[in-house]
Amino acid sequence: MKLISNYKLRDHWYIENIVVSQENPIFPKILYHRSKREVLISIFANPKSLMYDIKYGIFGGFFIIRILTCQKTIGDIYEIKKIEIETLKNYISFAMRRLTYEIGIKYARKVTFTPLFILYDLLVSYRSIIGFIDPINIYILSNLNIVAENFIKKFLLYSKFLENCRILCREKKGFFKICDEFVESIRRKKKVFIERALRELIVPYMEYVLRVRNVASFLALSKVRAWPALLHIPTPYSELYIKVNDEMLPFHRGFKEVEFSRNLGSIINYTFLGYKKINNKKVAVVVKKYRDWKSLKWLPVGLWTSGIVDFALTASERLLREVNAIYTLSRSNIRVPKIYGINWEKKYIIREYVPGNDVAYALRKGNTLRPNVLVGRLLAKIHKLGFSMGDTRPSNFILKKDTIVPIDLEQASSTIPRAWDLAEYIAFTATHLGLKIKATYDSALSLIRGYLEGRGNPKVLCELGRTSFIRVLMPISPIYPFIAKKIQKEFGCVM
């Protein structure tokens, strides 16, 4: 069997032949022959070495990238198609596992992508210094449109097989998603020691040896010095999408689309106000860049709520929580900021700017009744959808006439106790009211009134005095334990 690629780089033609037969050595042998305007690259491989790379990536995808992008094949058509299908299946399985681990089991079912995601992921996985100057890689990057067109044809030819294997499921308009069955199989499977050793130790070594041998001979023959213009590989995230506000949003958008106005200020996140053209109109937007926990904003919560409240401290988890919450709440007609763009690689979102004063401002001005009732009703609605906001400080709610808009949903989760939302709000309300007991208690009652009017679960009120909550919130608001116990007594909770 032969895999043939014939391409031109600068003023030379390069013909690469992969010869596969039982007579060839297990470790691939590479020979170069150069004439005046042509370089012939012959790669001799045993079927076992081919399958080792296809199944386990033992040579770092050296054969995978060639099988999936080759121009011509010679030999048993049935055998060739079998190898192509096996290669595509194994690589996509690997890519989907990697994507699932990166996005997280909870959110992997929500993302969709185009076939180009697979190709770009393949190229990125082959982007080491040695891989960059591999002749096949240089060819692909300099003829990306042609290669992409051929790859998509091959992908679509075998896509039905991949669907039958329940790896990829077809979505509308040429999009695909990871099948639920495949995600579930990943959730059940644990990485074993042998697999980790293979991926982390053996594969990098074999990949390095083969690529160095390949590239060293290539450079000596072709006299290539540098290919700086070809080192740019499209990011796979440019072909990754998530459905938000009833539209498919890409996971890769840049700051260049936004005209900077001013910083909005944040301790752990970087946020700024800007302007973006949407439907030919200049719209105010907020760019929020999530940063991993260092020590400030979530330090008390990170230490005191360990095992108590399911807070997310990583940038990726907080971004996904916010996007997921906005998507879910907007479908239930709850007013939330619209999302205009997501950049998963750089960990930021571009969302609607909601003008107005926050509830904390209203509390400081002595306006405690109406805003608290509205917040209570909103929390009841959110809780009935199976969510808790997680971070319910009054500064995270914008008051617009008779509507409350939550603007910080990065901790929203179905695993956080519902009572925590009320408890945290009451504790921070106390700080805005100067730790005045009567004013804080009256404010808490108006919050609870709104919560019950919104048909929130009354049993949640009896959990406000949890010892774990008191331990967390007392440093923020020393009067919280007294307020919580008074509420429990007011509503007849067994203490």
C-alpha positions in Angstrom: 0.0 0.0 0.0 1.2 3.5 -0.8 0.1 6.9 0.5 1.2 9.7 -1.9 1.4 13.4 -1.4 2.7 15.6 -4.2 3.2 19.3 -3.5 5.3 22.4 -4.3 7.2 24.5 -1.7 8.9 27.6 -3.1 10.8 26.5 -6.2 10.8 22.7 -5.4 8.4 19.9 -5.9 8.2 17.5 -3.0 6.8 14.0 -3.5 6.2 12.0 -0.3 5.5 8.3 -0.5 4.6 6.2 2.5 5.3 2.5 1.6 3.6 0.1 3.9 4.5 -3.6 3.8 5.4 -6.5 6.1 9.0 -6.4 4.9 9.6 -2.9 6.3 11.1 -2.3 9.8 8.9 -1.6 12.8 10.6 1.8 13.3 9.9 3.8 10.2 12.8 4.4 7.8 13.0 7.7 5.9 15.1 8.2 2.7 15.5 11.4 0.7 16.6 11.9 -2.8 17.1 15.3 -4.3 17.3 16.2 -8.0 17.6 19.7 -9.4 14.0 20.8 -8.8 12.5 17.8 -7.0 12.8 16.1 -3.6 11.5 12.6 -3.2 10.7 11.6 0.4 10.2 7.8 0.9 8.9 6.6 4.2 9.0 2.8 4.8 6.8 1.4 7.5 5.5 -1.8 8.8 1.7 -2.2 9.1 2.2 -2.6 12.9 4.0 0.7 13.2 1.2 2.3 11.3 -1.4 0.9 13.6 0.6 1.7 16.7 0.5 5.4 15.7 -3.2 5.2 14.7 -4.3 3.5 17.9 -1.9 4.9 20.5 -0.2 7.9 18.8 3.1 6.2 19.5 4.8 8.3 16.9 3.1 11.5 17.9 0.6 11.4 15.0 3.4 11.2 12.3 1.2 8.8 10.3 -2.2 10.1 11.4 -1.7 13.5 9.9 -0.5 11.9 6.6 -3.3 9.4 6.4 -6.0 12.1 6.9 -4.5 14.6 4.5 -2.9 12.4 1.8 -3.8 13.2 -1.9 -3.6 9.8 -3.4 -3.6 6.1 -2.4 -2.5 3.0 -4.2 -3.3 -0.5 -3.2 -6.3 -2.5 -1.9 -9.1 0.0 -1.8 -11.0 -1.9 0.9 -7.9 -2.0 3.1 -7.1 1.7 2.6 -10.7 2.7 3.5 -10.5 0.5 6.6 -7.3 2.3 7.7 -8.8 5.7 7.0 -11.9 4.9 9.0 -9.8 3.5 11.9 -7.5 6.5 11.8 -10.4 9.0 11.8 -12.3 7.1 14.5 -9.3 6.9 16.8 -8.2 10.5 16.4 -11.7 11.9 16.8 -12.2 9.8 19.9 -8.9 11.1 21.3 -9.8 14.7 20.4 -13.3 14.4 21.9 -11.9 13.0 25.1 -9.4 15.9 25.3 -12.2 18.4 24.6 -14.4 16.9 27.2 -11.7 17.0 29.9 -11.0 20.6 29.0 -14.6 21.8 28.9 -15.8 19.5 31.7 -18.3 16.6 31.7 -21.1 19.0 32.7 -20.7 21.3 29.7 -19.3 19.0 27.0 -22.8 18.1 25.8 -23.6 21.8 25.2 -20.8 22.6 22.7 -21.0 22.1 18.9 -18.3 22.3 16.2 -17.7 22.1 12.5 -15.5 19.4 10.9 -12.7 22.0 10.7 -12.4 21.7 14.4 -11.0 18.2 14.0 -8.5 19.3 11.3 -7.3 22.3 13.3 -7.0 20.2 16.4 -4.9 17.7 14.5 -2.6 20.5 13.3 -2.3 22.0 16.7 -1.4 18.6 18.2 1.4 18.5 15.7 2.9 21.9 16.4 6.1 21.2 18.3 9.3 22.9 17.0 10.1 19.7 15.0 6.6 19.4 13.7 6.5 22.9 12.5 9.2 22.3 9.9 8.0 18.8 8.9 7.5 19.1 5.1 3.9 17.7 5.3 3.0 20.3 7.9 4.5 23.1 5.9 2.6 22.0 2.9 -0.7 21.9 4.8 -0.3 25.3 6.3 0.6 26.9 2.9 -2.3 25.2 1.2 -4.8 25.1 4.0 -7.9 25.8 1.9 -7.3 22.9 -0.4 -6.3 20.6 2.4 -9.4 21.6 4.4 -11.7 21.0 1.5 -10.3 17.5 1.0 -10.4 16.7 4.7 -14.1 17.8 5.0 -15.0 15.5 2.0 -13.2 12.6 3.7 -14.8 13.4 7.1 -18.3 13.6 5.7 -17.8 10.4 3.8 -17.2 8.6 7.1 -19.4 10.7 9.3 -22.3 8.2 9.3 -20.0 5.6 10.6 -18.9 7.9 13.4 -22.5 8.6 14.2 -23.2 4.9 14.4 -20.3 4.5 16.8 -22.0 7.2 19.0 -18.9 9.3 19.1 -20.2 12.3 17.1 -23.9 13.3 16.7 -25.0 15.5 13.8 -26.6 18.9 14.6 -28.3 21.3 12.2 -26.5 23.2 9.4 -23.3 21.2 9.3 -22.6 21.2 13.0 -21.6 18.2 15.2 -21.6 17.6 18.9 -20.2 14.9 21.2 -22.8 12.2 21.6 -24.2 11.9 25.2 -23.2 8.2 25.2 -19.6 9.0 24.5 -19.5 11.7 27.2 -21.0 9.2 29.7 -18.4 6.6 28.8 -15.7 9.2 29.6 -17.3 10.0 32.9 -17.2 6.3 33.9 -13.7 5.6 32.6 -10.7 6.4 34.8 -7.3 6.9 33.4 -5.1 3.9 34.2 -1.4 4.1 34.9 -0.3 2.4 31.7 -2.3 4.9 29.5 -0.7 7.8 31.4 2.8 6.4 31.0 2.2 5.9 27.3 0.9 9.4 26.7 3.4 11.2 29.0 6.6 9.3 28.6 6.8 6.9 25.6 4.9 8.9 23.0 6.9 12.1 23.4 10.2 10.2 23.1 9.3 8.2 20.0 7.7 11.3 18.4 10.9 13.3 19.0 13.2 10.6 17.6 11.2 10.1 14.5 10.7 13.8 13.8 14.3 14.7 14.3 15.4 12.0 11.9 12.8 13.2 9.4 13.4 16.9 9.6 17.2 16.8 9.8 17.4 15.0 6.5 14.8 17.3 5.0 16.7 20.5 6.0 20.0 19.1 4.8 18.5 18.4 1.3 16.1 21.4 0.9 18.4 24.1 2.5 15.3 25.5 4.2 16.3 28.1 6.9 13.0 29.4 8.3 9.3 29.4 7.6 8.0 32.2 9.8 5.0 33.0 7.7 3.8 29.4 8.0 4.1 29.0 11.8 0.5 30.3 12.4 -2.0 27.5 12.8 -5.7 28.3 13.1 -7.0 27.7 16.6 -9.5 24.9 16.9 -11.6 27.2 19.1 -12.5 29.2 16.0 -14.7 26.2 15.0 -16.2 25.6 18.5 -19.6 27.0 19.3 -22.2 27.1 22.1 -25.8 28.0 21.9 -26.6 31.1 23.9 -29.7 33.4 23.6 -31.0 31.2 20.8 -28.0 31.7 18.6 -24.8 29.8 17.9 -21.9 31.8 19.4 -18.3 31.0 18.6 -15.9 30.2 21.4 -13.3 32.5 19.8 -13.7 36.2 19.5 -11.1 39.0 20.0 -10.8 42.3 21.8 -10.3 43.9 18.4 -14.1 43.9 17.9 -14.5 46.1 20.9 -13.7 49.8 21.2 -12.3 50.3 24.7 -13.9 53.0 26.9 -12.9 52.6 30.6 -12.1 50.0 33.2 -14.9 48.9 35.4 -12.7 47.6 38.2 -12.4 44.1 39.7 -10.1 42.3 42.0 -9.9 38.8 40.4 -11.4 39.5 37.0 -10.3 42.1 34.4 -13.4 44.0 33.2 -13.8 47.0 31.0 -16.6 48.9 29.3 -16.4 49.2 25.5 -18.5 49.6 22.4 -19.2 47.1 19.7 -21.1 47.2 16.4 -24.2 44.9 16.5 -26.6 45.1 13.6 -24.9 48.3 12.4 -25.6 49.9 15.8 -23.0 50.9 18.4 -23.8 49.1 21.6 -22.2 49.3 25.0 -20.7 46.0 26.1 -18.7 44.7 29.0 -15.6 42.5 28.4 -15.0 40.2 31.3 -11.7 38.3 31.4 -11.7 35.5 34.0 -8.5 34.9 35.9 -7.6 32.0 38.0 -7.9 32.4 41.7 -4.7 33.9 43.2 -5.6 34.9 46.7 -7.9 37.9 47.0 -11.6 37.9 46.1 -12.3 34.3 46.9 -9.7 33.7 49.6 -12.1 33.7 52.6 -14.7 31.8 50.6 -12.1 29.3 49.3 -10.8 28.6 52.9 -14.0 28.7 54.9 -16.4 27.1 52.5 -14.2 24.1 51.7 -16.7 21.2 51.5 -19.6 23.5 52.3 -20.3 25.5 49.2 -19.3 24.4 45.7 -17.4 27.5 44.6 -15.5 27.4 41.3 -12.0 29.0 41.5 -10.6 28.3 38.0 -11.2 30.7 35.2 -12.6 28.1 32.8 -15.1 26.7 35.3 -16.4 30.2 36.2 -16.7 31.2 32.5 -18.7 28.0 31.8 -20.9 28.5 34.8 -21.8 32.0 33.8 -22.5 31.1 30.1 -24.6 28.2 31.2 -26.6 30.2 33.7 -27.3 33.1 31.3 -28.4 30.6 28.7 -30.7 28.8 31.1 -32.2 31.9 32.7 -32.8 33.7 29.4 -34.8 30.7 28.1 -37.0 31.1 31.2 -37.6 34.8 30.4 -35.5 36.0 33.3 -33.8 39.3 32.3 -30.0 38.7 32.1 -27.2 40.4 30.1 -27.0 39.1 26.5 -23.7 37.4 25.5 -22.2 38.7 22.3 -19.0 36.7 22.2 -16.9 34.1 24.0 -13.2 33.5 23.9 -12.5 30.2 25.5 -8.8 30.2 24.8 -8.2 33.6 26.4 -11.0 33.0 29.0 -13.3 36.0 28.5 -16.8 36.9 27.4 -18.3 40.0 25.7 -21.7 40.7 27.1 -24.3 43.4 27.2 -23.7 46.4 29.5 -26.7 46.9 31.8 -26.8 50.6 32.8 -28.2 51.7 36.2 -27.3 51.6 39.9 -26.8 48.3 41.8 -28.9 47.3 44.8 -26.0 48.1 47.1 -26.4 51.7 46.1 -30.1 51.6 46.9 -29.5 50.1 50.3 -26.9 52.8 51.2 -29.5 55.4 50.2 -32.0 53.9 52.6 -34.2 52.3 49.9 -34.4 48.7 51.4 -38.0 47.5 51.0 -38.7 47.4 47.2 -35.3 46.2 46.0 -35.1 43.4 48.5 -38.6 42.2 47.6 -37.6 42.1 43.9 -34.3 40.3 44.7 -36.2 37.7 46.8 -38.7 37.1 43.9 -35.8 36.7 41.5 -33.9 34.2 43.7 -37.1 32.2 44.0 -37.4 32.0 40.2 -33.7 31.0 39.9 -34.0 28.3 42.6 -37.1 26.8 40.9 -34.9 26.3 37.8 -32.5 24.2 39.8 -29.8 26.9 40.2 -28.2 28.8 43.0 -26.5 32.1 42.1 -23.6 31.4 44.5 -22.5 35.1 44.7 -25.5 37.2 45.8 -23.9 40.3 47.1 -26.2 43.3 46.5 -23.6 44.8 44.2 -24.3 42.0 41.7 -27.8 43.1 41.0 -28.8 46.1 38.9 -32.1 47.8 39.7 -34.0 49.0 36.7 -37.4 50.3 37.8 -39.3 47.2 38.8 -36.8 44.7 37.4 -33.7 43.2 38.9 -30.9 42.1 36.6 -28.2 39.8 37.9 -24.9 40.7 36.4 -22.5 38.2 38.0 -23.4 34.5 37.5 -19.9 33.0 37.4 -20.7 31.0 40.5 -24.1 29.8 39.5 -24.5 26.1 40.1 -27.1 23.4 40.8 -24.9 22.0 43.6 -24.8 25.1 45.9 -27.4 25.1 48.7 -30.3 27.4 48.0 -30.1 28.8 51.5 -26.6 30.1 50.8 -28.0 32.7 48.3 -30.2 34.2 51.0 -27.6 33.9 53.7 -24.9 35.7 51.7 -27.3 38.4 50.6 -28.4 39.1 54.2 -24.8 39.2 55.4 -23.6 41.7 52.8 -26.8 43.7 53.3 -25.8 44.2 56.9 -22.4 45.7 55.9 -24.1 48.2 53.5 -26.5 49.2 56.4 -23.7 49.8 58.8 -24.3 46.6 60.8 -27.5 48.0 62.3 -29.4 45.1 63.7 -33.0 46.4 63.2 -32.4 47.8 59.7 -30.7 44.5 58.7 -33.5 42.4 60.1 -36.2 44.5 58.4 -34.3 44.2 55.2 -34.0 40.5 55.6 -37.7 40.2 56.1 -38.5 42.1 52.9 -36.1 39.7 51.1 -37.9 36.7 52.5 -41.3 38.2 51.7 -40.3 38.5 48.0 -38.9 35.0 48.1 -42.1 33.5 49.4 -44.2 35.6 47.0 -42.1 34.1 44.3 -43.0 30.6 45.7 -39.6 29.9 47.0 -39.4 26.9 49.3 -40.1 28.0 52.9 -37.8 25.2 54.2 -34.9 27.1 52.9 -35.4 29.7 55.6 -34.7 27.2 58.3 -31.3 26.5 56.9 -30.1 30.1 57.3 -28.6 29.3 60.7 -26.4 26.5 59.6 -23.2 26.4 61.6 -21.2 26.2 58.5 -22.8 29.3 57.0 -22.3 31.2 60.3 -18.6 30.2 60.3 -18.2 31.6 56.8 -20.3 34.8 57.0 -19.6 36.0 60.6 -16.2 37.6 59.6 -18.0 39.5 56.9 -21.0 40.4 59.1 -20.6 39.8 62.8 -24.3 40.3 63.4 -25.4 37.6 60.8 -25.7 34.8 63.4 -28.1 36.9 65.5 -30.2 37.8 62.4 -30.3 34.2 61.1 -31.5 32.8 64.5 -34.1 35.6 64.8 -35.5 34.6 61.3 -35.6 31.0 62.2 -37.5 31.8 65.4 -39.9 34.1 63.5 -40.8 31.3 61.0 -41.0 28.5 63.6 -38.0 26.6 62.7 -36.8 23.9 65.1 -33.4 25.1 66.4 
